[in-house]
């Protein structure tokens, strides 16, 4: 078995960076070094006092140390890492763009009064869970040793459990919305029409290459063939082919 240090080093760059930032912000808040009010999403402070950092920092706080915090961190370590090492292998720029797009989608959603949230970290983690469930819809999941189900239904099962345990369903629901929007634009719509409406910007590719993060990219393009269906509603996930 690998040591914690070896496990940490083995993590892919984007998931590792995001998880590390979430832990760092939580520790800072827990120790009283950082006041969460200063990093919370507040559009009034953003637009009238130009505290633009709030648009980013709110994604790095998952709540104080608790069982829920541990569950969200494990979701990053499992579902985020599985995505980055699986469908997004050697596609670090695409994975980073997915995270950025998720944040850009969640910000306007949170501006809707009924969805008003001060921190969107849980929603971003839930977006990762949703995209993972669409990429691996037939994976068998056991929830707390009580319920076994296919991964396709996992986001809704987790949302239901949060409601049963007294947590608000809003963060989970926003993550599902953002995740479905990303998956529709990058997988479902291109498979149906052959047109990709959400390509990763060249700037993101250049930044990833300049920073030297992730493995060198292969020349992958998304197959234009229709995906295999495993049920009436669930796709097996995207498929890829090598150019040439």
Rosetta constraint file for C-alpha pairs under 8 A:
AtomPair CA 2 CA 6 HARMONIC 5.78 0.50
AtomPair CA 2 CA 7 HARMONIC 6.10 0.50
AtomPair CA 3 CA 7 HARMONIC 6.15 0.50
AtomPair CA 4 CA 8 HARMONIC 6.09 0.50
AtomPair CA 5 CA 9 HARMONIC 6.26 0.50
AtomPair CA 6 CA 10 HARMONIC 6.19 0.50
AtomPair CA 7 CA 11 HARMONIC 6.65 0.50
AtomPair CA 8 CA 16 HARMONIC 7.50 0.50
AtomPair CA 11 CA 15 HARMONIC 7.15 0.50
AtomPair CA 11 CA 16 HARMONIC 5.73 0.50
AtomPair CA 11 CA 81 HARMONIC 6.84 0.50
AtomPair CA 12 CA 16 HARMONIC 5.98 0.50
AtomPair CA 12 CA 81 HARMONIC 6.51 0.50
AtomPair CA 12 CA 84 HARMONIC 6.56 0.50
AtomPair CA 12 CA 85 HARMONIC 6.89 0.50
AtomPair CA 12 CA 214 HARMONIC 7.04 0.50
AtomPair CA 13 CA 17 HARMONIC 5.97 0.50
AtomPair CA 13 CA 213 HARMONIC 6.51 0.50
AtomPair CA 13 CA 214 HARMONIC 6.20 0.50
AtomPair CA 14 CA 18 HARMONIC 6.12 0.50
AtomPair CA 14 CA 84 HARMONIC 7.91 0.50
AtomPair CA 14 CA 92 HARMONIC 7.47 0.50
AtomPair CA 14 CA 95 HARMONIC 7.57 0.50
AtomPair CA 14 CA 96 HARMONIC 6.56 0.50
AtomPair CA 15 CA 19 HARMONIC 6.00 0.50
AtomPair CA 15 CA 76 HARMONIC 6.63 0.50
AtomPair CA 15 CA 77 HARMONIC 7.18 0.50
AtomPair CA 15 CA 80 HARMONIC 5.85 0.50
AtomPair CA 15 CA 81 HARMONIC 5.94 0.50
AtomPair CA 15 CA 84 HARMONIC 7.42 0.50
AtomPair CA 16 CA 20 HARMONIC 5.95 0.50
AtomPair CA 16 CA 77 HARMONIC 7.93 0.50
AtomPair CA 17 CA 21 HARMONIC 6.16 0.50
AtomPair CA 18 CA 22 HARMONIC 6.25 0.50
AtomPair CA 18 CA 60 HARMONIC 7.46 0.50
AtomPair CA 19 CA 23 HARMONIC 6.30 0.50
AtomPair CA 19 CA 73 HARMONIC 6.69 0.50
AtomPair CA 19 CA 76 HARMONIC 6.57 0.50
AtomPair CA 19 CA 77 HARMONIC 7.52 0.50
AtomPair CA 20 CA 24 HARMONIC 6.08 0.50
AtomPair CA 21 CA 25 HARMONIC 6.06 0.50
AtomPair CA 21 CA 60 HARMONIC 6.03 0.50
AtomPair CA 22 CA 26 HARMONIC 6.13 0.50
AtomPair CA 22 CA 60 HARMONIC 4.57 0.50
AtomPair CA 22 CA 61 HARMONIC 5.58 0.50
AtomPair CA 22 CA 62 HARMONIC 6.68 0.50
AtomPair CA 23 CA 27 HARMONIC 6.06 0.50
AtomPair CA 24 CA 28 HARMONIC 6.15 0.50
AtomPair CA 25 CA 29 HARMONIC 6.20 0.50
AtomPair CA 25 CA 34 HARMONIC 7.77 0.50
AtomPair CA 25 CA 60 HARMONIC 6.39 0.50
AtomPair CA 25 CA 61 HARMONIC 5.98 0.50
AtomPair CA 26 CA 30 HARMONIC 5.96 0.50
AtomPair CA 26 CA 61 HARMONIC 6.02 0.50
AtomPair CA 26 CA 62 HARMONIC 7.19 0.50
AtomPair CA 26 CA 63 HARMONIC 6.83 0.50
AtomPair CA 26 CA 64 HARMONIC 5.95 0.50
AtomPair CA 26 CA 65 HARMONIC 7.16 0.50
AtomPair CA 27 CA 31 HARMONIC 6.05 0.50
AtomPair CA 28 CA 32 HARMONIC 6.24 0.50
AtomPair CA 28 CA 33 HARMONIC 5.01 0.50
AtomPair CA 28 CA 34 HARMONIC 5.30 0.50
AtomPair CA 29 CA 33 HARMONIC 5.88 0.50
AtomPair CA 29 CA 34 HARMONIC 4.76 0.50
AtomPair CA 29 CA 35 HARMONIC 6.05 0.50
AtomPair CA 29 CA 36 HARMONIC 6.37 0.50
AtomPair CA 29 CA 64 HARMONIC 7.35 0.50
AtomPair CA 30 CA 64 HARMONIC 6.36 0.50
AtomPair CA 30 CA 65 HARMONIC 7.42 0.50
AtomPair CA 34 CA 38 HARMONIC 7.71 0.50
AtomPair CA 35 CA 39 HARMONIC 7.49 0.50
AtomPair CA 36 CA 40 HARMONIC 6.12 0.50
AtomPair CA 38 CA 54 HARMONIC 7.66 0.50
AtomPair CA 39 CA 53 HARMONIC 7.38 0.50
AtomPair CA 39 CA 54 HARMONIC 5.21 0.50
AtomPair CA 39 CA 57 HARMONIC 5.39 0.50
AtomPair CA 39 CA 58 HARMONIC 5.58 0.50
AtomPair CA 40 CA 54 HARMONIC 5.87 0.50
AtomPair CA 40 CA 57 HARMONIC 7.11 0.50
AtomPair CA 40 CA 58 HARMONIC 5.02 0.50
AtomPair CA 40 CA 118 HARMONIC 5.12 0.50
AtomPair CA 40 CA 119 HARMONIC 5.83 0.50
AtomPair CA 41 CA 54 HARMONIC 5.15 0.50
AtomPair CA 41 CA 55 HARMONIC 6.12 0.50
AtomPair CA 41 CA 57 HARMONIC 7.93 0.50
AtomPair CA 41 CA 58 HARMONIC 5.59 0.50
AtomPair CA 41 CA 117 HARMONIC 7.36 0.50
AtomPair CA 41 CA 118 HARMONIC 4.67 0.50
AtomPair CA 41 CA 119 HARMONIC 6.06 0.50
AtomPair CA 42 CA 46 HARMONIC 6.26 0.50
AtomPair CA 42 CA 54 HARMONIC 6.99 0.50
AtomPair CA 42 CA 118 HARMONIC 6.73 0.50
AtomPair CA 43 CA 47 HARMONIC 6.00 0.50
AtomPair CA 43 CA 111 HARMONIC 7.88 0.50
AtomPair CA 44 CA 48 HARMONIC 5.74 0.50
AtomPair CA 44 CA 49 HARMONIC 7.48 0.50
AtomPair CA 45 CA 49 HARMONIC 4.97 0.50
AtomPair CA 45 CA 50 HARMONIC 6.43 0.50
AtomPair CA 45 CA 51 HARMONIC 5.77 0.50
AtomPair CA 46 CA 50 HARMONIC 4.71 0.50
AtomPair CA 46 CA 51 HARMONIC 4.52 0.50
AtomPair CA 46 CA 52 HARMONIC 5.10 0.50
AtomPair CA 46 CA 53 HARMONIC 7.97 0.50
AtomPair CA 46 CA 54 HARMONIC 6.91 0.50
AtomPair CA 46 CA 55 HARMONIC 7.67 0.50
AtomPair CA 47 CA 51 HARMONIC 7.43 0.50
AtomPair CA 47 CA 52 HARMONIC 7.81 0.50
AtomPair CA 52 CA 56 HARMONIC 7.80 0.50
AtomPair CA 53 CA 57 HARMONIC 6.03 0.50
AtomPair CA 54 CA 58 HARMONIC 5.80 0.50
AtomPair CA 55 CA 59 HARMONIC 7.99 0.50
AtomPair CA 55 CA 107 HARMONIC 7.58 0.50
AtomPair CA 56 CA 60 HARMONIC 7.70 0.50
AtomPair CA 57 CA 61 HARMONIC 7.44 0.50
AtomPair CA 58 CA 118 HARMONIC 6.98 0.50
AtomPair CA 58 CA 119 HARMONIC 4.74 0.50
AtomPair CA 58 CA 120 HARMONIC 5.98 0.50
AtomPair CA 58 CA 121 HARMONIC 6.59 0.50
AtomPair CA 59 CA 103 HARMONIC 7.80 0.50
AtomPair CA 59 CA 119 HARMONIC 6.12 0.50
AtomPair CA 59 CA 120 HARMONIC 5.03 0.50
AtomPair CA 59 CA 121 HARMONIC 3.97 0.50
AtomPair CA 59 CA 122 HARMONIC 7.76 0.50
AtomPair CA 59 CA 124 HARMONIC 7.20 0.50
AtomPair CA 60 CA 121 HARMONIC 5.66 0.50
AtomPair CA 61 CA 119 HARMONIC 6.71 0.50
AtomPair CA 61 CA 120 HARMONIC 7.97 0.50
AtomPair CA 61 CA 121 HARMONIC 5.87 0.50
AtomPair CA 62 CA 69 HARMONIC 6.00 0.50
AtomPair CA 62 CA 72 HARMONIC 7.39 0.50
AtomPair CA 62 CA 119 HARMONIC 7.54 0.50
AtomPair CA 62 CA 121 HARMONIC 5.47 0.50
AtomPair CA 62 CA 122 HARMONIC 5.86 0.50
AtomPair CA 63 CA 69 HARMONIC 6.15 0.50
AtomPair CA 64 CA 69 HARMONIC 6.79 0.50
AtomPair CA 65 CA 69 HARMONIC 5.76 0.50
AtomPair CA 65 CA 70 HARMONIC 7.38 0.50
AtomPair CA 66 CA 70 HARMONIC 6.36 0.50
AtomPair CA 67 CA 71 HARMONIC 6.21 0.50
AtomPair CA 68 CA 72 HARMONIC 6.26 0.50
AtomPair CA 69 CA 73 HARMONIC 6.21 0.50
AtomPair CA 70 CA 74 HARMONIC 6.13 0.50
AtomPair CA 71 CA 75 HARMONIC 6.20 0.50
AtomPair CA 72 CA 76 HARMONIC 6.52 0.50
AtomPair CA 72 CA 122 HARMONIC 6.95 0.50
AtomPair CA 72 CA 125 HARMONIC 6.80 0.50
AtomPair CA 73 CA 77 HARMONIC 6.32 0.50
AtomPair CA 74 CA 78 HARMONIC 5.96 0.50
AtomPair CA 75 CA 79 HARMONIC 5.47 0.50
AtomPair CA 75 CA 80 HARMONIC 6.94 0.50
AtomPair CA 75 CA 125 HARMONIC 6.98 0.50
AtomPair CA 75 CA 129 HARMONIC 7.08 0.50
AtomPair CA 76 CA 80 HARMONIC 4.72 0.50
AtomPair CA 76 CA 81 HARMONIC 6.67 0.50
AtomPair CA 76 CA 125 HARMONIC 6.42 0.50
AtomPair CA 76 CA 128 HARMONIC 7.55 0.50
AtomPair CA 77 CA 81 HARMONIC 5.51 0.50
AtomPair CA 78 CA 82 HARMONIC 5.89 0.50
AtomPair CA 79 CA 83 HARMONIC 6.11 0.50
AtomPair CA 79 CA 128 HARMONIC 6.51 0.50
AtomPair CA 79 CA 129 HARMONIC 5.82 0.50
AtomPair CA 79 CA 132 HARMONIC 6.05 0.50
AtomPair CA 80 CA 84 HARMONIC 6.18 0.50
AtomPair CA 80 CA 128 HARMONIC 5.86 0.50
AtomPair CA 80 CA 129 HARMONIC 7.38 0.50
AtomPair CA 80 CA 132 HARMONIC 7.61 0.50
AtomPair CA 81 CA 85 HARMONIC 5.93 0.50
AtomPair CA 82 CA 86 HARMONIC 5.60 0.50
AtomPair CA 82 CA 132 HARMONIC 7.72 0.50
AtomPair CA 83 CA 87 HARMONIC 5.60 0.50
AtomPair CA 83 CA 88 HARMONIC 5.87 0.50
AtomPair CA 83 CA 89 HARMONIC 7.81 0.50
AtomPair CA 83 CA 132 HARMONIC 6.20 0.50
AtomPair CA 84 CA 88 HARMONIC 4.69 0.50
AtomPair CA 84 CA 89 HARMONIC 5.62 0.50
AtomPair CA 84 CA 91 HARMONIC 7.86 0.50
AtomPair CA 84 CA 92 HARMONIC 7.32 0.50
AtomPair CA 84 CA 95 HARMONIC 6.64 0.50
AtomPair CA 85 CA 89 HARMONIC 4.76 0.50
AtomPair CA 87 CA 135 HARMONIC 7.52 0.50
AtomPair CA 87 CA 238 HARMONIC 8.00 0.50
AtomPair CA 88 CA 92 HARMONIC 6.64 0.50
AtomPair CA 88 CA 94 HARMONIC 7.07 0.50
AtomPair CA 88 CA 95 HARMONIC 6.17 0.50
AtomPair CA 89 CA 215 HARMONIC 7.97 0.50
AtomPair CA 90 CA 214 HARMONIC 6.64 0.50
AtomPair CA 90 CA 215 HARMONIC 5.22 0.50
AtomPair CA 90 CA 216 HARMONIC 5.97 0.50
AtomPair CA 90 CA 217 HARMONIC 4.60 0.50
AtomPair CA 90 CA 218 HARMONIC 6.28 0.50
AtomPair CA 91 CA 95 HARMONIC 6.40 0.50
AtomPair CA 91 CA 214 HARMONIC 7.80 0.50
AtomPair CA 91 CA 215 HARMONIC 7.94 0.50
AtomPair CA 91 CA 217 HARMONIC 5.81 0.50
AtomPair CA 91 CA 218 HARMONIC 7.76 0.50
AtomPair CA 92 CA 96 HARMONIC 6.12 0.50
AtomPair CA 92 CA 208 HARMONIC 7.24 0.50
AtomPair CA 92 CA 213 HARMONIC 7.49 0.50
AtomPair CA 92 CA 214 HARMONIC 5.62 0.50
AtomPair CA 92 CA 215 HARMONIC 7.55 0.50
AtomPair CA 92 CA 217 HARMONIC 7.81 0.50
AtomPair CA 93 CA 97 HARMONIC 6.06 0.50
AtomPair CA 93 CA 200 HARMONIC 7.21 0.50
AtomPair CA 93 CA 204 HARMONIC 5.86 0.50
AtomPair CA 93 CA 205 HARMONIC 5.27 0.50
AtomPair CA 93 CA 208 HARMONIC 5.95 0.50
AtomPair CA 94 CA 98 HARMONIC 6.14 0.50
AtomPair CA 94 CA 200 HARMONIC 5.82 0.50
AtomPair CA 95 CA 99 HARMONIC 6.45 0.50
AtomPair CA 96 CA 100 HARMONIC 6.26 0.50
AtomPair CA 96 CA 204 HARMONIC 7.75 0.50
AtomPair CA 97 CA 101 HARMONIC 5.87 0.50
AtomPair CA 97 CA 200 HARMONIC 6.03 0.50
AtomPair CA 97 CA 201 HARMONIC 7.86 0.50
AtomPair CA 97 CA 204 HARMONIC 6.96 0.50
AtomPair CA 98 CA 102 HARMONIC 6.03 0.50
AtomPair CA 98 CA 182 HARMONIC 7.30 0.50
AtomPair CA 99 CA 103 HARMONIC 6.34 0.50
AtomPair CA 99 CA 124 HARMONIC 7.61 0.50
AtomPair CA 100 CA 104 HARMONIC 6.18 0.50
AtomPair CA 101 CA 105 HARMONIC 6.03 0.50
AtomPair CA 101 CA 182 HARMONIC 7.54 0.50
AtomPair CA 102 CA 106 HARMONIC 6.13 0.50
AtomPair CA 102 CA 124 HARMONIC 6.49 0.50
AtomPair CA 102 CA 127 HARMONIC 7.11 0.50
AtomPair CA 102 CA 178 HARMONIC 5.79 0.50
AtomPair CA 102 CA 179 HARMONIC 7.03 0.50
AtomPair CA 102 CA 182 HARMONIC 7.38 0.50
AtomPair CA 103 CA 107 HARMONIC 6.24 0.50
AtomPair CA 103 CA 124 HARMONIC 6.79 0.50
AtomPair CA 104 CA 108 HARMONIC 7.34 0.50
AtomPair CA 105 CA 109 HARMONIC 6.65 0.50
AtomPair CA 105 CA 178 HARMONIC 5.94 0.50
AtomPair CA 106 CA 110 HARMONIC 6.05 0.50
AtomPair CA 106 CA 120 HARMONIC 7.29 0.50
AtomPair CA 106 CA 123 HARMONIC 7.65 0.50
AtomPair CA 106 CA 124 HARMONIC 7.80 0.50
AtomPair CA 106 CA 174 HARMONIC 6.81 0.50
AtomPair CA 106 CA 175 HARMONIC 7.54 0.50
AtomPair CA 106 CA 178 HARMONIC 6.43 0.50
AtomPair CA 107 CA 111 HARMONIC 6.61 0.50
AtomPair CA 108 CA 112 HARMONIC 7.10 0.50
AtomPair CA 109 CA 115 HARMONIC 6.83 0.50
AtomPair CA 109 CA 174 HARMONIC 7.28 0.50
AtomPair CA 110 CA 115 HARMONIC 5.16 0.50
AtomPair CA 110 CA 116 HARMONIC 4.91 0.50
AtomPair CA 110 CA 117 HARMONIC 5.78 0.50
AtomPair CA 111 CA 115 HARMONIC 6.95 0.50
AtomPair CA 111 CA 116 HARMONIC 5.90 0.50
AtomPair CA 112 CA 116 HARMONIC 6.10 0.50
AtomPair CA 115 CA 170 HARMONIC 6.38 0.50
AtomPair CA 117 CA 171 HARMONIC 7.76 0.50
AtomPair CA 120 CA 124 HARMONIC 6.29 0.50
AtomPair CA 120 CA 171 HARMONIC 6.98 0.50
AtomPair CA 121 CA 125 HARMONIC 6.27 0.50
AtomPair CA 122 CA 126 HARMONIC 6.12 0.50
AtomPair CA 122 CA 171 HARMONIC 6.05 0.50
AtomPair CA 122 CA 172 HARMONIC 7.03 0.50
AtomPair CA 122 CA 175 HARMONIC 7.71 0.50
AtomPair CA 123 CA 127 HARMONIC 6.17 0.50
AtomPair CA 123 CA 171 HARMONIC 4.73 0.50
AtomPair CA 123 CA 172 HARMONIC 5.50 0.50
AtomPair CA 123 CA 173 HARMONIC 7.56 0.50
AtomPair CA 123 CA 174 HARMONIC 5.86 0.50
AtomPair CA 123 CA 175 HARMONIC 4.22 0.50
AtomPair CA 123 CA 176 HARMONIC 7.87 0.50
AtomPair CA 124 CA 128 HARMONIC 6.58 0.50
AtomPair CA 124 CA 175 HARMONIC 5.74 0.50
AtomPair CA 125 CA 129 HARMONIC 6.48 0.50
AtomPair CA 125 CA 175 HARMONIC 7.23 0.50
AtomPair CA 126 CA 130 HARMONIC 6.15 0.50
AtomPair CA 126 CA 155 HARMONIC 7.47 0.50
AtomPair CA 126 CA 171 HARMONIC 7.90 0.50
AtomPair CA 126 CA 172 HARMONIC 5.82 0.50
AtomPair CA 126 CA 175 HARMONIC 4.80 0.50
AtomPair CA 126 CA 176 HARMONIC 6.55 0.50
AtomPair CA 126 CA 179 HARMONIC 7.89 0.50
AtomPair CA 127 CA 131 HARMONIC 6.25 0.50
AtomPair CA 127 CA 175 HARMONIC 4.28 0.50
AtomPair CA 127 CA 176 HARMONIC 5.62 0.50
AtomPair CA 127 CA 177 HARMONIC 7.82 0.50
AtomPair CA 127 CA 178 HARMONIC 6.14 0.50
AtomPair CA 127 CA 179 HARMONIC 4.53 0.50
AtomPair CA 128 CA 132 HARMONIC 6.08 0.50
AtomPair CA 128 CA 175 HARMONIC 7.98 0.50
AtomPair CA 128 CA 179 HARMONIC 6.99 0.50
AtomPair CA 129 CA 133 HARMONIC 6.13 0.50
AtomPair CA 129 CA 155 HARMONIC 6.64 0.50
AtomPair CA 130 CA 134 HARMONIC 6.46 0.50
AtomPair CA 130 CA 154 HARMONIC 7.96 0.50
AtomPair CA 130 CA 155 HARMONIC 5.85 0.50
AtomPair CA 130 CA 175 HARMONIC 7.47 0.50
AtomPair CA 130 CA 176 HARMONIC 5.87 0.50
AtomPair CA 130 CA 179 HARMONIC 5.60 0.50
AtomPair CA 130 CA 180 HARMONIC 7.25 0.50
AtomPair CA 131 CA 135 HARMONIC 6.28 0.50
AtomPair CA 131 CA 179 HARMONIC 5.64 0.50
AtomPair CA 131 CA 180 HARMONIC 7.25 0.50
AtomPair CA 131 CA 183 HARMONIC 6.59 0.50
AtomPair CA 132 CA 136 HARMONIC 6.08 0.50
AtomPair CA 132 CA 137 HARMONIC 7.98 0.50
AtomPair CA 133 CA 137 HARMONIC 5.16 0.50
AtomPair CA 133 CA 151 HARMONIC 5.03 0.50
AtomPair CA 133 CA 152 HARMONIC 4.89 0.50
AtomPair CA 133 CA 153 HARMONIC 7.43 0.50
AtomPair CA 133 CA 154 HARMONIC 6.80 0.50
AtomPair CA 133 CA 155 HARMONIC 7.40 0.50
AtomPair CA 134 CA 151 HARMONIC 7.78 0.50
AtomPair CA 134 CA 152 HARMONIC 6.00 0.50
AtomPair CA 134 CA 183 HARMONIC 7.90 0.50
AtomPair CA 134 CA 234 HARMONIC 7.63 0.50
AtomPair CA 134 CA 235 HARMONIC 6.91 0.50
AtomPair CA 134 CA 236 HARMONIC 7.20 0.50
AtomPair CA 134 CA 237 HARMONIC 5.81 0.50
AtomPair CA 135 CA 235 HARMONIC 7.86 0.50
AtomPair CA 135 CA 236 HARMONIC 6.40 0.50
AtomPair CA 135 CA 237 HARMONIC 4.10 0.50
AtomPair CA 135 CA 238 HARMONIC 6.61 0.50
AtomPair CA 136 CA 151 HARMONIC 6.55 0.50
AtomPair CA 136 CA 152 HARMONIC 7.26 0.50
AtomPair CA 136 CA 236 HARMONIC 6.37 0.50
AtomPair CA 136 CA 237 HARMONIC 6.26 0.50
AtomPair CA 137 CA 150 HARMONIC 6.32 0.50
AtomPair CA 137 CA 151 HARMONIC 4.86 0.50
AtomPair CA 137 CA 152 HARMONIC 4.17 0.50
AtomPair CA 137 CA 153 HARMONIC 7.87 0.50
AtomPair CA 137 CA 234 HARMONIC 6.67 0.50
AtomPair CA 137 CA 235 HARMONIC 6.90 0.50
AtomPair CA 137 CA 236 HARMONIC 5.89 0.50
AtomPair CA 137 CA 237 HARMONIC 7.21 0.50
AtomPair CA 138 CA 150 HARMONIC 5.31 0.50
AtomPair CA 138 CA 151 HARMONIC 5.89 0.50
AtomPair CA 138 CA 152 HARMONIC 6.65 0.50
AtomPair CA 138 CA 230 HARMONIC 7.88 0.50
AtomPair CA 138 CA 236 HARMONIC 7.15 0.50
AtomPair CA 139 CA 150 HARMONIC 5.60 0.50
AtomPair CA 139 CA 151 HARMONIC 5.24 0.50
AtomPair CA 139 CA 152 HARMONIC 7.94 0.50
AtomPair CA 140 CA 148 HARMONIC 6.85 0.50
AtomPair CA 140 CA 149 HARMONIC 5.83 0.50
AtomPair CA 140 CA 150 HARMONIC 4.81 0.50
AtomPair CA 140 CA 151 HARMONIC 6.07 0.50
AtomPair CA 141 CA 148 HARMONIC 5.54 0.50
AtomPair CA 141 CA 149 HARMONIC 5.41 0.50
AtomPair CA 141 CA 150 HARMONIC 5.89 0.50
AtomPair CA 141 CA 151 HARMONIC 5.95 0.50
AtomPair CA 141 CA 154 HARMONIC 7.63 0.50
AtomPair CA 142 CA 146 HARMONIC 6.88 0.50
AtomPair CA 142 CA 147 HARMONIC 5.59 0.50
AtomPair CA 142 CA 148 HARMONIC 4.38 0.50
AtomPair CA 142 CA 149 HARMONIC 6.61 0.50
AtomPair CA 143 CA 147 HARMONIC 5.21 0.50
AtomPair CA 143 CA 148 HARMONIC 6.36 0.50
AtomPair CA 149 CA 153 HARMONIC 7.01 0.50
AtomPair CA 149 CA 154 HARMONIC 7.30 0.50
AtomPair CA 150 CA 154 HARMONIC 6.88 0.50
AtomPair CA 151 CA 155 HARMONIC 7.97 0.50
AtomPair CA 152 CA 234 HARMONIC 6.97 0.50
AtomPair CA 153 CA 157 HARMONIC 6.29 0.50
AtomPair CA 154 CA 158 HARMONIC 6.07 0.50
AtomPair CA 155 CA 159 HARMONIC 6.17 0.50
AtomPair CA 155 CA 172 HARMONIC 7.97 0.50
AtomPair CA 155 CA 176 HARMONIC 7.26 0.50
AtomPair CA 156 CA 160 HARMONIC 6.12 0.50
AtomPair CA 157 CA 161 HARMONIC 6.23 0.50
AtomPair CA 158 CA 162 HARMONIC 6.20 0.50
AtomPair CA 159 CA 163 HARMONIC 6.40 0.50
AtomPair CA 159 CA 169 HARMONIC 6.04 0.50
AtomPair CA 159 CA 172 HARMONIC 5.93 0.50
AtomPair CA 159 CA 173 HARMONIC 7.34 0.50
AtomPair CA 160 CA 164 HARMONIC 6.26 0.50
AtomPair CA 160 CA 169 HARMONIC 7.81 0.50
AtomPair CA 161 CA 165 HARMONIC 6.12 0.50
AtomPair CA 162 CA 166 HARMONIC 6.28 0.50
AtomPair CA 162 CA 167 HARMONIC 5.04 0.50
AtomPair CA 162 CA 168 HARMONIC 6.95 0.50
AtomPair CA 162 CA 169 HARMONIC 6.61 0.50
AtomPair CA 163 CA 167 HARMONIC 5.23 0.50
AtomPair CA 163 CA 168 HARMONIC 6.20 0.50
AtomPair CA 163 CA 169 HARMONIC 5.97 0.50
AtomPair CA 169 CA 173 HARMONIC 6.01 0.50
AtomPair CA 170 CA 174 HARMONIC 6.10 0.50
AtomPair CA 171 CA 175 HARMONIC 6.31 0.50
AtomPair CA 172 CA 176 HARMONIC 6.34 0.50
AtomPair CA 173 CA 177 HARMONIC 6.28 0.50
AtomPair CA 174 CA 178 HARMONIC 6.17 0.50
AtomPair CA 175 CA 179 HARMONIC 5.92 0.50
AtomPair CA 176 CA 180 HARMONIC 5.99 0.50
AtomPair CA 177 CA 181 HARMONIC 6.15 0.50
AtomPair CA 178 CA 182 HARMONIC 6.29 0.50
AtomPair CA 179 CA 183 HARMONIC 6.15 0.50
AtomPair CA 180 CA 184 HARMONIC 5.85 0.50
AtomPair CA 181 CA 185 HARMONIC 6.19 0.50
AtomPair CA 182 CA 186 HARMONIC 6.08 0.50
AtomPair CA 183 CA 187 HARMONIC 5.42 0.50
AtomPair CA 183 CA 188 HARMONIC 6.58 0.50
AtomPair CA 184 CA 188 HARMONIC 4.68 0.50
AtomPair CA 184 CA 189 HARMONIC 5.62 0.50
AtomPair CA 185 CA 189 HARMONIC 5.48 0.50
AtomPair CA 185 CA 190 HARMONIC 7.07 0.50
AtomPair CA 185 CA 196 HARMONIC 6.85 0.50
AtomPair CA 185 CA 197 HARMONIC 5.90 0.50
AtomPair CA 185 CA 198 HARMONIC 5.98 0.50
AtomPair CA 186 CA 190 HARMONIC 6.32 0.50
AtomPair CA 186 CA 196 HARMONIC 6.10 0.50
AtomPair CA 186 CA 197 HARMONIC 6.92 0.50
AtomPair CA 186 CA 198 HARMONIC 5.93 0.50
AtomPair CA 186 CA 199 HARMONIC 7.61 0.50
AtomPair CA 187 CA 191 HARMONIC 6.05 0.50
AtomPair CA 187 CA 238 HARMONIC 6.39 0.50
AtomPair CA 188 CA 192 HARMONIC 6.24 0.50
AtomPair CA 189 CA 193 HARMONIC 5.94 0.50
AtomPair CA 189 CA 194 HARMONIC 7.42 0.50
AtomPair CA 189 CA 195 HARMONIC 7.03 0.50
AtomPair CA 189 CA 196 HARMONIC 7.14 0.50
AtomPair CA 190 CA 194 HARMONIC 4.47 0.50
AtomPair CA 190 CA 195 HARMONIC 4.69 0.50
AtomPair CA 190 CA 196 HARMONIC 4.99 0.50
AtomPair CA 190 CA 197 HARMONIC 7.63 0.50
AtomPair CA 190 CA 224 HARMONIC 7.54 0.50
AtomPair CA 191 CA 195 HARMONIC 7.84 0.50
AtomPair CA 191 CA 223 HARMONIC 7.80 0.50
AtomPair CA 191 CA 224 HARMONIC 5.80 0.50
AtomPair CA 191 CA 225 HARMONIC 6.70 0.50
AtomPair CA 191 CA 226 HARMONIC 5.84 0.50
AtomPair CA 191 CA 227 HARMONIC 7.51 0.50
AtomPair CA 192 CA 226 HARMONIC 7.31 0.50
AtomPair CA 194 CA 224 HARMONIC 6.23 0.50
AtomPair CA 200 CA 204 HARMONIC 6.84 0.50
AtomPair CA 200 CA 205 HARMONIC 7.51 0.50
AtomPair CA 201 CA 205 HARMONIC 6.89 0.50
AtomPair CA 202 CA 206 HARMONIC 6.18 0.50
AtomPair CA 203 CA 207 HARMONIC 6.11 0.50
AtomPair CA 204 CA 208 HARMONIC 6.16 0.50
AtomPair CA 205 CA 209 HARMONIC 6.14 0.50
AtomPair CA 206 CA 210 HARMONIC 5.98 0.50
AtomPair CA 207 CA 211 HARMONIC 5.99 0.50
AtomPair CA 208 CA 212 HARMONIC 5.97 0.50
AtomPair CA 208 CA 213 HARMONIC 5.81 0.50
AtomPair CA 208 CA 214 HARMONIC 7.70 0.50
AtomPair CA 209 CA 213 HARMONIC 6.84 0.50
AtomPair CA 219 CA 242 HARMONIC 6.44 0.50
AtomPair CA 219 CA 243 HARMONIC 6.13 0.50
AtomPair CA 220 CA 240 HARMONIC 6.54 0.50
AtomPair CA 220 CA 241 HARMONIC 6.25 0.50
AtomPair CA 220 CA 242 HARMONIC 5.43 0.50
AtomPair CA 220 CA 243 HARMONIC 6.43 0.50
AtomPair CA 221 CA 240 HARMONIC 6.10 0.50
AtomPair CA 221 CA 241 HARMONIC 6.19 0.50
AtomPair CA 221 CA 242 HARMONIC 6.89 0.50
AtomPair CA 221 CA 243 HARMONIC 6.95 0.50
AtomPair CA 222 CA 238 HARMONIC 7.49 0.50
AtomPair CA 222 CA 239 HARMONIC 6.41 0.50
AtomPair CA 222 CA 240 HARMONIC 4.91 0.50
AtomPair CA 222 CA 241 HARMONIC 6.62 0.50
AtomPair CA 223 CA 238 HARMONIC 7.97 0.50
AtomPair CA 223 CA 239 HARMONIC 5.93 0.50
AtomPair CA 223 CA 240 HARMONIC 5.23 0.50
AtomPair CA 223 CA 241 HARMONIC 6.01 0.50
AtomPair CA 227 CA 235 HARMONIC 6.56 0.50
AtomPair CA 227 CA 236 HARMONIC 6.85 0.50
AtomPair CA 227 CA 237 HARMONIC 7.14 0.50
AtomPair CA 227 CA 238 HARMONIC 6.72 0.50
AtomPair CA 227 CA 239 HARMONIC 7.10 0.50
AtomPair CA 228 CA 235 HARMONIC 6.50 0.50
AtomPair CA 228 CA 236 HARMONIC 6.13 0.50
AtomPair CA 229 CA 233 HARMONIC 7.66 0.50
AtomPair CA 229 CA 234 HARMONIC 6.34 0.50
AtomPair CA 229 CA 235 HARMONIC 5.12 0.50
AtomPair CA 229 CA 236 HARMONIC 6.16 0.50
AtomPair CA 230 CA 234 HARMONIC 6.07 0.50
AtomPair CA 230 CA 235 HARMONIC 6.31 0.50
AtomPair CA 230 CA 236 HARMONIC 6.37 0.50
AtomPair CA 231 CA 235 HARMONIC 7.49 0.50
